[in-house]
Amino acid sequence: MNHLKTLTFKIAFLLFALFSMTTVKAVESITSPNGQLKLNFFLSQNGEPEYELFYKNKEVIKPSKLGLELKNDAGLMNGFTISNVQEASFDETWEPVWGETKTIRNNYNELAVTLDQKAQDRHIIIRFRLYNDGLGFRYEFPLQNNLNYFVVKEERSQFAMAGDHTAFWIPGDYDTQEYDYMESRLSEIRGLMDEAYTENSSQTAFSPTGVQTSLQMKTDDGLYINLHEAALVDYSLMNLNLDDENLIFESWLTPDAVGDKGYLQAPTQSPWRTIIVSDDARDMLNSKMTLNLNEPTQYEDVSWIKPVKYIGVWWDMITGNGSWAYTDDVPSVKLGETDYSQTKPNGKHSANNENVKRYIDFAAEHGIEQVLVEGWNEGWEDWFGKSKDYVFDFVTPYPDFDVKMLNEYAASKGVKLMMHHETSGSVRNYERHMDEAYQFMVDNGYNSVKSGYVGDIIPRGEHHYGQWMNNHYLHAVKKAADYKIMVNAHEASRPTGLSRTYPNLIGNESARGTEYEAFGGNKPFHTTVLPFTRLIGGPMDYTPGIFDTKLTFLDNENKGWVHTTLAKQLALYLTMYSPLQMAADLPENYEKHLDAFQFIKDVALDWDDSQYLEAEPGDYITVARKAKGTNNWFVGGITDENARTSNISLDFLDPDKVYVATLYADGKDADYDMNPTSYQIKKGLVTSKNKMSVKMARSGGFAMSLIEATPADKKEIKKWK
């Protein structure tokens, strides 16, 4: 009997082993070019696609499912088998039209897995690209009989976190990104969500744990992880819904007016889903993976695309000192995500001939290339007052704004005017007028436009970040290129690297910018977070350069004030990268501090090299940038609500050259609340061997120019001490 039991046990064990061997997961793996990242892909027993990601043998993404839920269809979630696997490597160096560096290396290893869904007689491809700084993956839908035209009910891409990480996040929303950032553990998001919602919320959040990308996280053992997307084309923007019990993020797409998430027709593909990872925060800021996952530029001639420094008739309207509208018979109003109650018309129309000429004169005197004028065209009083709906035609000026005269006056002084198109969310109206509006710009000497999409989208029920609107934003950019016009789009979807493909998309807002300083203020750490989040996908028109941070020219009933020192405002021109930079304050406020304004005049817009010297999300950033085509460098450093000392080496300088360093730093008694305009300027000769220690006040910063010294400089200027 004992022998029989033993034999039975052995047979059972062998059968179990044989069964186990037949159900072992077939794992397909690739590593990054430097070998530090590893991707594993496999199918579950139900044929569900899954992946996991490791960095230096540390688990970054735990096994996470992939797939799409389709409307009135079995979906693309399970029942798959692997029919083909292809691996490839790619390495190129390309030159952006404008950017943080002269060249960008695009180097990755690729895994393309073809999955057959035999029950439905169809197949898809999941393509992974593994870079030294992270992973990108997307879904591809080849042309086939049984997957031709289909409706996406939801994308189900997961990102399973390996721990309760610290995150820098804003609430999920279909219509605005204009939130203050929150810093918390993932498990704390649900409890903090109500606090995260502010008066600018569109109240369309989908979940008490839903957040927006780009999402920056830090693990307890020092890994930095960023989740975002790249190449958002003909698809809905992705938010992330968090299962806070299991710490799994899952994609959640922006719906259309009837709740559908996307209408696709093969052959097509999804945007790339991106995971940037490193144990050095500076690598997050240096990453070019988002750009690399986009296609090369579509334009043969890019000579007309130039970085722009500008001032504008804007801040006095934002602060309530002037108005967009020509009349003052308008009630207080809130439109979409922006409260204009403090900026309603007050009898002082800012976009009048004499005021605009004053800005043109200031720009010409100080070498500023363009002047933005908002509120120049008819319709603002109707829009604010709601006596009519959406009447902008983009070519009809108010009686006190002479388009021809002002553009000729600007041209005579070597300055251009920058156009403003507020669509008021009426997208079909804008598209009907688009050719006429762009031709009007060409005829009158404009070559750049700031577009706006404030308010609910028309047609009713569509959202700012749905597929339909994303197609519109790209249509506007491509149409502008036909007229050699550069676009700075506000209230549009946050960037996903499309500026590589369409470099006339020279700027976006798509986050809480300086204007909110006039509405009550941004948190002091706000601009130490944005480069790790919003700027991962592309530059932001943040509109820095406010010198009168207490808004002393107002009665300031709205309690607005700028939560930085003056020196930090200078530093933002380096830390908030953009080829489009505004000197946002009033000319008279710059005239009180022309010695500090000199830095805004001097700082470059386009770069051959950028080196992040110090960085920690939510705390501090210091960056050095080399101006394109020169040996000159500029450095900017900022801190959060804590005073800090920045210790940097100038070893990035050419070792064979001497430079004139001009430092613009917080004064000894500077404080963003008590004494924000206290600053000091120091000049001296330096070389690559110099080291510097610069004190930054609370929410302070510093800026520095490093200009190659002339023989006269070497005689007249003392060495740095």
Secondary structure by P-SEA (a helix, b strand, c coil): caaaaaaaaaaaaaaaaaaaaaacccccccccccccbbbbbbbcccbbbbbbbbcccccccccbbbbbbbcccccccccccccccccccccccccccccccccccccbbbbbbbbbccccccbbbbbbbbcccbbbbbbbbcccccccbbbbcccbbbbbbccccccccccccccccccccccccccccccccccccccccccccccccccccccccccccbbbbbbbccccccccbbbbbbccccbbbbbbbbbccccccccccccccccbbbbbbcccaaaaaaccccccccccccccccccbbbbbbccccccccccccccccccccccccccccccccccccccccccaaaaaaaaaaaaaccccbbbbccccccaaaaaacccccccccccccccccaaaaaaaaaaacbbbbbbbbcccaaaaaaaaaaaaaaaaaaaccccccccccccccccccccccaaaaaaaaaaaaaaaaabbbbbccccccccccccccccccccccccccccccccccccccccccccccccccccccccccccccccccccccbbbbcccaaaaaaccccccccbbbccccaaaaaacccccccccccccccccccccccccccbbbbbbbcccccbbbbbbbbccbbbbbbbbcccccccccccccccccccccccccccccbbbbbbbbcccbbbbbbbcccccbbbbbccccaaaaacccccc
